[in-house]
Amino acid sequence: MIERYSVKEAADIWERQHRYDIMAKIEMALVEAWARMGEVPYDAVDRIRRNMSFTLERVDEIEKVTDHDIVAFVNALGETVGEDSCYIHKGATSSDILDTATSIQIQEAGKLVISEIDKLISIIRKKAEEYKYVPMMGRTHGVHAEPITFGLKLLSWYQELKRGRERVAQAVETNSVGKMSGAVGTYANLHPDLEMLVCERLGLKPDPLSTQVIARDRHAEYLLALSMLGASLERFALQVRLLQRTETGELEEPFKAGQTGSSAMPHKKNPKTCEQVCGLARLLRGNAMVSLEDVALWDERDISHSSVERIILPDTSVLATYLVRRFARIVDGLFVNADRMRKNIEATGGAIYSGRLLVSLMTRGMGRKEAYEIVQRLAIPASKGGTPLRDACKADVQVASLLSAAEIDNIFDVGFYLRYVDDIFRRNLEE
């Protein structure tokens, strides 16, 4: 991932040095497991543990000859232990090391993403409680519908993020497997018990059935979970963008002192960070689609997936971490214009109360079709600046014959629409 959209802690997990350090740890775990199986002398294990090392420079030198990164790595390790090199990589195939290392990296990267999600969930919950009773317009198809509260909108983000967290956590768990099953998964030069020992040493479970590789549906699940997380962040960021439009003016993303919105128009305060979130979420989805293409490999394995994974696994993990952290800063510094929210509720001359008016007329015995036509006839002109719906109802003979002036006034009450807010919050925040 380019530095502009990177997070150091996440990027470090996928640095080549770190990956090779993990691979060396796996090779050491294999040597130790062979010793426990009685196949390697314990004094050799001690010597290898003391002496085994590598440098990336030396690995690169050897790879110029071998044109095989794992063979170059294993040879570089062997050079540092002398005669004990006969015990390194014994019986293993390259993917035993590579795929197990990838699983460990996914554990590390996934846990970092989850920790960032937890922080964002906490911020959103606090904001939801802060704006629990602040009324605003609910909109469907971009058009005023009925009142909600901004707290309820944030509460929906809170619940969606909790589901996203569960998906990421499950995907990380799905990838908590290693393999040491050999060239086609039959343990021909290894042993199932050996695999168990290696995985236990690394904090993993053995893949119940691997071929030459760990099946790529596991990786796809991880990338799909991150892409769905990105889709949620995009939904939230899009809401901020829509509500920051000049004609709406209900929200603004943080805008620090000295910040510039436009080189040509000094008045501009654009939702550029939310736009960035929306744009980068598309990359997560694109990478997830590529991961699905990696699932179908020839027979017990080909390497059509290999080059792709070197890009999409690091980039998606790093970018997901960046987006969650970025959006947390947006929510934490969000400007909420409660006064504008209230004014927007009043912008359509009371037309937003048409649903309650419809039900009130039906309750008094009027047929639904007739009631709907009457309310529509009065509400649409009100929404376009004509006679406010409340006044139009009082002046309408059919409506006034069924509802008193006081009953009509009672219909136009925002509080009626928000009377279950406490119940909704209680249901969603009960742990």
Secondary structure, DSSP 8 states (H G I E B T S, - for coil): --GGG--HHHHHHT-HHHHHHHHHHHHHHHHHHHHHTTSS-HHHHHHHHHH----HHHHHHHHHHH--HHHHHHHHHHHTTGGGGGGTTTT--HHHHHHHHHHHHHHHHHHHHHHHHHHHHHHHHHHHHHTTT-EEEEEETTEEEEEEEHHHHHHHHHHHHHHHHHHHHHHHHHT-EE----SSSS-TTS-HHHHHHHHHHHT-EE-SS-SSS--THHHHHHHHHHHHHHHHHHHHHHHHHHHTSTTT-SEE----TT--S-SS-TT----HHHHHHHHHHHHHHHHHHHHHHTT--STT--STTHHHHHHHHHHHHHHHHHHHHHHHHHHHT-EE-HHHHHHHHTTTTTGGGHHHHHHHHHHTT--HHHHHHHHHHHHHHHHTTSS-HHHHHHH-HHHHTTS-HHHHHHHS-HHHHTTTHHHHHHHHH--
